[in-house]
Amino acid sequence: QVQLVESGGGLVQPGGSLSLSCASSGSIFSRRTISWYRQAPGEQRELVALITTGGNPTYVDSVKGRFRISRDNARNTVYLQMNNLKPEDTAVYYCSVLVTGTRYWGQGTQVTVSS
C-alpha cells in the first residue's frame, strides 16, 4: 500500500506563489515517476506536471514557465512550486504514483487563487 500526503495549499491572490509538497512513507516512491494532477469544480481531473526518476519534468502547456516540479528522493518528497498564480489555477491538487498497474492518490490539497 502506497500512502501519499499533500500539503501546502491555501488562499493566494492572483500573481502570488504557493509551494506544494507530496510525501510518501515508502521507498518505492523514489523509483517511480510522480505526477501532480488538479481538479477544479465541475471539471475533469487533469495532469499538471510529472517528474521522472531521473528528474526530468513535463508540464501541461497552461503552467509552463510558472510551475516547477522537483523531487528529493532522500526525503521521499516531490514538490510543486507555483508562481504567478491565476484564478484558473484554482483546484484541488493531487499527487499520484503508478505502481504495478495501480494508481495511488493523495487526499488532495485545495489551492484557491482569488483577490
C-alpha positions, -999 to 999 in steps of 0.1 A, spaced: 0 0 0 14 34 -10 4 64 10 7 99 -3 2 131 17 0 165 1 4 198 19 9 235 12 -23 246 -3 -42 277 6 -56 310 -5 -34 333 -25 -40 365 -46 -35 365 -84 2 367 -91 11 351 -59 30 319 -52 25 286 -33 46 256 -28 30 222 -26 46 191 -11 38 154 -16 54 130 9 53 92 9 63 68 36 75 42 11 109 39 -5 92 28 -37 84 65 -42 119 73 -53 118 46 -80 87 59 -98 76 88 -119 55 111 -97 27 133 -111 7 163 -99 -29 165 -110 -56 190 -103 -94 191 -104 -115 222 -105 -152 222 -96 -172 206 -123 -141 197 -143 -122 165 -150 -90 158 -132 -61 169 -154 -24 162 -153 -4 193 -144 32 181 -142 52 150 -137 88 142 -129 107 110 -138 131 91 -116 159 109 -133 144 143 -125 131 151 -160 100 173 -158 70 176 -181 43 203 -178 9 209 -193 11 240 -215 -11 262 -192 15 261 -164 48 261 -184 71 289 -172 51 293 -140 52 260 -122 83 239 -113 82 203 -102 112 188 -82 119 158 -61 140 149 -31 144 111 -32 162 111 2 130 126 18 106 106 -5 90 140 -13 80 158 -45 74 195 -47 54 217 -69 64 254 -69 36 275 -83 44 311 -93 23 338 -109 -9 320 -100 -41 328 -118 -77 323 -108 -79 295 -133 -53 276 -112 -79 272 -85 -85 235 -79 -78 206 -56 -42 194 -63 -33 157 -60 -1 139 -63 -1 104 -78 21 74 -85 15 44 -106 28 11 -90 24 -22 -108 -8 -11 -126 -24 6 -97 -26 44 -95 -24 58 -60 -36 92 -50 -32 115 -20 -61 132 -3 -56 164 -22 -49 200 -11 -70 230 -20 -55 259 -39 -76 290 -43 -65 320 -63 -87 350 -57 -85 386 -48 
